[in-house]
Amino acid sequence: MTSTAPEKTLPDRAPAPVSEVELSIGGMTCASCAARIEKKLNRIDGVTATVNYATEKAKISYPAAVGVADLISTVEKTGYTAAEPPPPTPPGDDAAYGALRPPRTTSCSPCGSACSSRWRSRCPWC
């Protein structure tokens, strides 16, 4: 059968601008903790959040009316810690390489505590 009723159309609404952030979450001890945080964040109007217990991160989409400080505050009120991760260092940055390389005063596992001259030529850490 065909209907003679006019088709209803929704008024055109411009979608609200959405931003995304990834927060580092601390203090979770199980998957239920992640679910609890996710539930609290998703209760905020316009917010869509997924929390990963294994990586201790929350990926959150939020409208312009909500700030990152509001999201962090919500997580902290739930009993956990939250912070924006530091920006990644660009490749080739000497500071990043120095952070990965152990200081020369400590020994590394390939050469142990005694770094002899024979190991220095083969050990990249000495």
C-alpha positions in Angstrom: 0.0 0.0 0.0 1.0 3.6 -0.5 0.7 6.3 2.0 -0.9 9.6 1.2 0.6 11.3 4.3 3.2 13.9 3.6 6.8 12.9 4.4 8.2 14.6 7.5 11.6 16.2 7.1 13.9 17.4 9.8 15.1 20.9 9.7 18.7 21.3 8.5 21.0 21.8 11.5 24.6 22.4 11.2 26.6 19.9 13.2 28.3 21.3 16.2 32.1 21.4 15.8 33.7 18.5 17.5 37.2 18.3 18.9 39.1 15.2 19.9 41.6 14.6 22.7 43.5 11.6 24.1 44.0 11.6 27.9 46.4 9.5 29.9 44.4 7.9 32.7 46.0 6.7 36.0 44.8 4.6 38.9 42.8 2.0 37.0 43.2 -1.5 38.4 40.7 -3.4 36.2 38.4 -3.2 33.2 35.5 -2.1 35.5 37.5 1.0 36.3 37.7 1.8 32.6 34.0 1.2 32.1 33.2 3.4 35.1 35.3 6.3 33.6 33.8 5.8 30.1 30.3 5.9 31.6 30.9 9.1 33.5 32.4 10.8 30.4 29.6 9.7 28.1 27.0 11.2 30.4 28.3 14.7 29.5 26.2 16.1 26.7 27.8 15.7 23.3 30.8 13.7 24.6 31.7 10.3 23.2 34.5 8.5 25.0 36.3 5.1 24.9 38.6 4.1 27.6 41.3 1.4 27.1 42.5 -0.2 30.4 45.5 -1.8 28.8 47.0 1.4 27.3 45.6 3.6 30.1 44.3 6.1 27.6 40.9 7.7 26.9 40.0 8.9 23.4 37.3 11.5 23.7 35.3 13.5 21.1 33.7 16.6 22.7 31.7 19.7 21.5 33.1 23.2 21.8 30.9 23.9 24.8 33.0 21.4 26.8 36.6 22.0 27.6 39.5 19.5 28.2 39.6 20.8 31.8 36.0 19.7 32.3 36.9 16.2 31.0 39.9 15.9 33.3 37.8 17.2 36.2 35.2 14.5 35.5 37.8 11.7 35.5 39.3 13.1 38.7 35.9 13.3 40.5 35.5 9.6 39.6 38.6 8.8 41.6 41.3 8.5 38.9 44.0 10.8 37.5 43.9 12.3 34.0 46.3 14.4 32.0 47.0 15.3 28.4 50.0 13.3 27.1 53.0 15.4 26.2 53.4 16.2 22.5 55.6 13.8 20.6 59.1 14.8 19.9 60.0 15.2 16.3 62.2 12.5 14.8 65.9 13.3 14.7 65.7 15.4 17.9 68.9 15.0 19.8 67.1 15.5 23.2 64.8 12.5 22.4 67.8 10.3 21.6 69.6 11.3 24.7 66.6 10.4 26.8 66.6 6.9 25.4 70.3 6.4 25.8 71.4 5.5 29.3 74.1 7.7 30.9 77.7 6.6 30.5 78.1 6.1 34.3 75.7 3.1 34.3 76.4 -0.2 32.9 74.3 -2.0 30.3 73.3 -5.6 30.1 75.5 -6.6 27.2 78.7 -5.6 28.8 77.8 -5.8 32.5 79.5 -3.6 35.0 83.0 -3.9 33.5 83.2 -2.2 30.2 86.5 -3.3 28.7 88.0 -2.0 25.5 86.9 -5.1 23.5 83.2 -4.4 24.3 83.4 -0.6 23.6 83.8 -1.2 19.8 80.7 -3.5 19.7 78.4 -2.0 22.4 76.4 1.0 21.2 75.8 2.1 24.8 79.4 2.5 25.9 
